[in-house]
Amino acid sequence: MVTSFNQILIIDDNDIDAFILERIIDKSAFCGEVLSKYWAQEAIDFLQENDHLHGKIPSLIFLDINMPVMNGFEFLEAFAQLSDVVKMRSKVVMISTSNHLQDRQKALNNPYVHDYLIKPADPALVDKVMQEVDLIIPSPVYRSREC
């Protein structure tokens, strides 16, 4: 299966959480590339450097909230300053250990945030989000890539 999207970006300072999310995506029908960035600023730099290369702009960004130096909400402030191409092409999903209503509301009130998920990532919810943003064809079971 070939999708019209070719890249997902994971921004998380926790290697284990990023690995789990990557494995969930690998077991889905998504056929593109999965990138991971440890630092939010590193992700902003990547987006700025590649904003003219449509194939390098991720269609979906999984963004952790609690990170050192630049947290997820600060990332969203910097993301708002990026080119319209990046903002229109990338959907952001906040992913956090925080189940606080304030964090959820703050995230979902941001115009660039598509959804808010709780860690550890739930495969069914990740699949649902990917379907909503048209990254994969709906499937009741996880399967290996058929790209």
Secondary structure, 3 states (H helix, E strand, C coil): CCCCCCEEEEECCCHHHHHHHHHHHHCCCCCCEEEEECCHHHHHHHHHHCCCCHHHCCCEEEEECCCCCCCHHHHHHHHCCCCHHHHHHCEEEEEECCCCHHHHHHHHCCCCEEEEEECCCCHHHHHHHHHHCCCCCCCCCCCCCCC
